[in-house]
Amino acid sequence: MFKSIRYCFCAWLAITSFAACNSAKHLNKDFTYFQRGMDSLGTVQFKDPVIQPSDVLSIQVFSSSLNQEQAAIFNMGSAPTSPGNSNASGSGTGSASSEISAAGSTGNSGYHLVTLDGYIEMPIIGRITAAGQTKQQLSQAITTKLEPYVKQPNVLIKISSFKVNVLGEVNKPGPVFFSNDRGSILDALAMAGDLKDDARRDKILVIREENGKRLSRTVDLRSGAVFESPVFQLRQNDVIYVPAIDFKLRSLNHDPNTERNTSIIFASISALAVLLQVVIILFKN
């Protein structure tokens, strides 16, 4: 009797060990970042972002001469309020609009809101087209208009409202503000607390508006090709959506109590089957 039980136990142990070794040989790598395509990557080149309507610009004007008073009037801003509060900055903490809020206490000096039709308004020189321009292009346009009023003018421009929204299977979904005016999809996901375990790595969706049209692209974080994607460098107001894996979506349609009861029933049936096999072997012997 004890000999038969020992044989049954050894057989069960051998089957279990074989199943464990077999599963180890087929690891699920769907959740591993950058597992291929990393050898042929070049240097990532960030481009100067394009200004969009409703952006808040920090514009500082100064003269290369010793007389800075002639530039003072052009540092008066036109943005009536700050662009809103944030829960993340380039370092993942603080508020990207903190400096704008601070400027608000002194009349929002140097801050300009791009109107919906794409213009900013500056003292004396009036309306200037901003939307669709890079910072360098807008700086040159303002410099040209300032030359009759400021000796050797210089213009520094910063986009102060660089924000994207991260939704879906991340640990901290919501708006993400960058402390500078450029960021990548990896920066945004890291600031959103990284992906959850039940998030898909192969179909991260980026939605953006371009020339009045809404465009979407997907990126695969498992491949180094993400660094070469046209949406790797984010633009203001991009939306990043991280979908869930199929297993989680299927589980949303299931009642957890029913699943638990079903598991208990199957476990009981399996135990009875094993017990019945042991009894049959004992009677045969």
C-alpha positions as CSV (number, residue, x, y, z in Angstrom):
1,M,0.0,0.0,0.0
2,F,2.7,2.5,1.0
3,K,4.7,1.5,-2.0
4,S,1.8,2.4,-4.3
5,I,1.3,5.7,-2.6
6,R,5.0,6.5,-2.9
7,Y,4.8,5.7,-6.7
8,C,1.8,8.0,-7.1
9,F,3.6,10.8,-5.2
10,C,6.7,10.4,-7.3
11,A,4.7,10.5,-10.5
12,W,2.8,13.6,-9.5
13,L,6.1,15.3,-8.5
14,A,7.7,14.5,-11.9
15,I,4.7,15.9,-13.8
16,T,4.7,19.1,-11.7
17,S,8.4,19.6,-12.2
18,F,8.1,19.0,-16.0
19,A,5.3,21.6,-16.2
20,A,7.3,24.2,-14.3
21,C,10.4,23.7,-16.4
22,N,8.4,23.9,-19.6
23,S,6.7,27.1,-18.6
24,A,10.1,28.6,-17.7
25,K,11.2,28.0,-21.3
26,H,8.3,30.1,-22.6
27,L,8.5,33.3,-20.7
28,N,6.0,36.0,-21.6
29,K,8.0,38.9,-22.8
30,D,5.1,41.1,-23.8
31,F,5.8,43.2,-20.7
32,T,9.5,43.8,-21.4
33,Y,10.5,47.2,-22.7
34,F,13.0,47.7,-25.6
35,Q,13.6,44.0,-26.2
36,R,14.5,44.5,-29.8
37,G,15.7,47.0,-32.3
38,M,18.1,48.8,-30.0
39,D,21.4,48.1,-31.9
40,S,20.7,50.3,-34.9
41,L,19.4,53.4,-33.1
42,G,20.8,56.8,-33.8
43,T,20.7,60.0,-31.8
44,V,17.3,61.3,-31.0
45,Q,16.9,64.8,-32.5
46,F,14.3,67.1,-30.7
47,K,12.7,69.8,-32.8
48,D,11.7,73.2,-31.8
49,P,8.0,72.9,-30.8
50,V,5.3,74.7,-32.9
51,I,3.3,77.3,-31.1
52,Q,-0.5,76.6,-30.9
53,P,-3.6,78.7,-30.1
54,S,-4.2,79.0,-26.3
55,D,-0.5,78.5,-25.5
56,V,0.9,80.8,-22.9
57,L,4.3,82.3,-23.9
58,S,6.9,83.8,-21.8
59,I,8.5,86.7,-23.9
60,Q,11.4,88.6,-22.5
61,V,12.8,91.6,-24.4
62,F,16.1,93.2,-23.6
63,S,18.6,95.4,-25.3
64,S,22.3,94.6,-26.0
65,S,23.1,98.1,-25.1
66,L,23.4,99.4,-21.5
67,N,20.0,101.2,-21.6
68,Q,17.4,98.6,-20.7
69,E,14.7,101.1,-20.0
70,Q,13.7,101.2,-23.6
71,A,12.8,97.5,-23.5
72,A,10.8,97.7,-20.2
73,I,7.4,98.5,-21.8
74,F,7.7,95.5,-24.1
75,N,7.9,93.2,-21.1
76,M,4.4,93.9,-20.1
77,G,2.3,90.7,-20.6
78,S,-1.2,90.3,-22.0
79,A,-2.1,86.9,-20.4
80,P,-4.9,87.8,-17.9
81,T,-4.6,84.6,-15.9
82,S,-2.3,81.6,-15.5
83,P,-3.1,78.6,-17.7
84,G,-4.2,76.4,-14.8
85,N,-2.8,74.2,-12.1
86,S,-0.9,71.0,-12.6
87,N,0.1,68.0,-10.6
88,A,3.4,67.3,-12.2
89,S,6.3,69.2,-13.7
90,G,9.5,68.2,-15.5
91,S,10.8,66.6,-12.3
92,G,7.4,65.0,-11.5
93,T,6.5,67.4,-8.7
94,G,5.3,70.9,-8.2
95,S,3.4,73.1,-10.6
96,A,4.4,74.0,-14.1
97,S,2.4,77.2,-13.8
98,S,4.0,78.3,-10.5
99,E,6.2,80.9,-12.2
100,I,3.2,82.1,-14.2
101,S,1.1,82.4,-11.0
102,A,4.0,84.3,-9.4
103,A,4.1,86.6,-12.4
104,G,0.4,87.1,-12.0
105,S,1.0,89.0,-8.8
106,T,3.0,91.6,-10.8
107,G,0.6,91.8,-13.7
108,N,1.7,88.7,-15.5
109,S,4.8,90.5,-16.7
110,G,6.2,88.9,-19.9
111,Y,3.4,86.4,-20.3
112,H,1.2,86.4,-23.4
113,L,-1.8,84.2,-24.3
114,V,-2.0,83.1,-27.9
115,T,-5.6,83.8,-29.0
116,L,-7.8,81.2,-30.7
117,D,-7.1,82.9,-34.1
118,G,-3.3,82.5,-33.4
119,Y,-2.2,86.0,-32.4
120,I,-0.5,87.7,-29.5
121,E,-0.8,91.4,-28.6
122,M,2.3,93.3,-27.5
123,P,2.6,97.0,-26.5
124,I,3.2,99.5,-29.3
125,I,4.0,96.9,-32.0
126,G,0.5,95.4,-31.8
127,R,-0.7,92.0,-33.1
128,I,1.8,89.4,-34.2
129,T,1.0,86.0,-35.6
130,A,2.3,83.3,-33.2
131,A,0.4,80.1,-34.0
132,G,2.2,77.9,-36.4
133,Q,5.5,79.5,-35.7
134,T,8.5,78.0,-33.8
135,K,10.0,80.0,-31.0
136,Q,12.9,81.0,-33.2
137,Q,10.6,82.2,-36.0
138,L,8.4,84.2,-33.6
139,S,11.5,85.7,-31.9
140,Q,12.8,86.9,-35.3
141,A,9.5,88.5,-36.2
142,I,9.2,90.3,-32.9
143,T,12.9,91.5,-33.1
144,T,12.2,93.0,-36.6
145,K,9.2,94.9,-35.2
146,L,11.2,96.1,-32.2
147,E,14.1,97.6,-34.1
148,P,12.6,101.1,-34.4
149,Y,12.1,101.2,-30.6
150,V,14.8,99.2,-29.0
151,K,18.5,99.4,-29.8
152,Q,19.9,96.0,-30.7
153,P,16.8,94.1,-29.4
154,N,17.0,90.5,-28.2
155,V,13.9,88.4,-27.6
156,L,13.7,85.2,-25.5
157,I,10.6,83.0,-25.8
158,K,9.5,80.0,-23.8
159,I,6.3,78.0,-24.0
160,S,5.0,78.0,-20.5
161,S,2.0,75.8,-20.9
162,F,3.4,72.6,-22.3
163,K,0.9,70.0,-21.2
164,V,-0.2,66.5,-22.2
165,N,-2.9,64.2,-20.9
166,V,-2.1,60.6,-20.0
167,L,-5.0,58.2,-19.7
168,G,-5.6,54.5,-19.3
169,E,-3.5,51.9,-17.5
170,V,-1.0,54.0,-15.8
171,N,-0.5,54.5,-12.1
172,K,-1.1,58.3,-12.0
173,P,-3.5,59.2,-14.9
174,G,-4.2,62.8,-15.6
175,P,-2.5,66.0,-17.0
176,V,1.3,66.1,-17.1
177,F,3.0,69.5,-17.2
178,F,6.6,69.8,-18.3
179,S,8.9,72.4,-16.8
180,N,10.5,72.9,-20.2
181,D,8.9,73.2,-23.6
182,R,9.7,69.7,-24.9
183,G,9.3,66.2,-23.7
184,S,9.0,62.6,-25.0
185,I,6.4,59.9,-24.6
186,L,8.8,58.1,-22.2
187,D,9.0,61.3,-20.0
188,A,5.2,61.5,-19.9
189,L,4.7,57.9,-19.0
190,A,7.4,58.0,-16.3
191,M,5.8,61.1,-14.8
192,A,2.5,59.3,-14.8
193,G,4.0,56.6,-12.6
194,D,4.8,54.1,-15.4
195,L,2.4,51.5,-16.8
196,K,0.4,49.1,-14.7
197,D,1.0,45.3,-14.9
198,D,-2.2,44.8,-16.9
199,A,-1.3,47.5,-19.5
200,R,-0.5,46.7,-23.1
201,R,3.1,47.7,-24.1
202,D,2.6,47.2,-27.8
203,K,-0.2,49.7,-28.7
204,I,0.3,52.9,-26.8
205,L,-2.0,55.4,-28.6
206,V,-1.0,59.1,-29.1
207,I,-3.7,61.5,-30.3
208,R,-2.8,65.0,-31.5
209,E,-4.3,67.9,-33.4
210,E,-2.4,69.0,-36.5
211,N,-3.5,71.7,-38.9
212,G,-7.1,71.4,-37.6
213,K,-7.2,67.6,-38.0
214,R,-7.1,65.0,-35.3
215,L,-4.4,62.3,-35.9
216,S,-3.5,59.2,-34.0
217,R,-0.5,56.9,-34.0
218,T,0.5,53.8,-32.0
219,V,3.9,53.0,-30.6
220,D,5.3,49.7,-29.3
221,L,7.4,50.1,-26.2
222,R,8.8,46.6,-26.7
223,S,10.8,47.9,-29.7
224,G,13.5,50.5,-30.0
225,A,11.6,51.9,-32.9
226,V,9.7,54.0,-30.4
227,F,12.7,56.4,-30.4
228,E,12.2,57.0,-34.2
229,S,8.4,57.4,-34.1
230,P,7.1,60.8,-35.2
231,V,5.2,61.0,-31.9
232,F,8.2,60.2,-29.7
233,Q,8.6,63.9,-29.1
234,L,5.3,65.2,-27.7
235,R,3.5,68.3,-28.6
236,Q,1.3,70.5,-26.5
237,N,-2.1,69.0,-25.7
238,D,-1.2,65.5,-26.9
239,V,-3.3,62.7,-25.5
240,I,-1.6,59.4,-24.5
241,Y,-3.9,56.4,-24.0
242,V,-2.6,53.2,-22.6
243,P,-5.0,50.3,-23.3
244,A,-5.5,47.2,-21.0
245,I,-4.5,43.7,-22.0
246,D,-7.3,41.4,-23.2
247,F,-7.4,39.4,-20.0
248,K,-8.4,42.4,-17.9
249,L,-11.0,43.4,-20.5
250,R,-12.5,39.9,-20.3
251,S,-12.5,39.9,-16.6
252,L,-14.6,43.1,-16.5
253,N,-17.5,41.0,-17.8
254,H,-17.2,38.3,-15.1
255,D,-18.7,38.2,-11.6
256,P,-15.8,37.7,-9.1
257,N,-18.1,35.6,-6.8
258,T,-19.0,33.3,-9.7
259,E,-15.3,32.9,-10.6
260,R,-14.4,32.1,-7.1
261,N,-17.2,29.5,-6.7
262,T,-16.2,28.0,-10.1
263,S,-12.6,27.7,-9.0
264,I,-13.6,26.0,-5.8
265,I,-15.8,23.5,-7.6
266,F,-13.0,22.6,-10.1
267,A,-10.4,22.3,-7.3
268,S,-12.8,19.9,-5.5
269,I,-13.4,17.9,-8.6
270,S,-9.6,17.6,-9.2
271,A,-9.0,16.5,-5.6
272,L,-11.7,13.9,-5.8
273,A,-10.3,12.6,-9.1
274,V,-6.8,12.2,-7.6
275,L,-8.2,10.5,-4.6
276,L,-10.2,8.1,-6.8
277,Q,-7.1,7.2,-8.8
278,V,-5.2,6.4,-5.6
279,V,-8.0,4.2,-4.4
280,I,-8.2,2.3,-7.7
281,I,-4.4,1.7,-7.6
282,L,-4.6,0.4,-4.1
283,F,-7.4,-2.0,-4.9
284,K,-5.5,-3.3,-7.9
285,N,-2.6,-4.1,-5.7
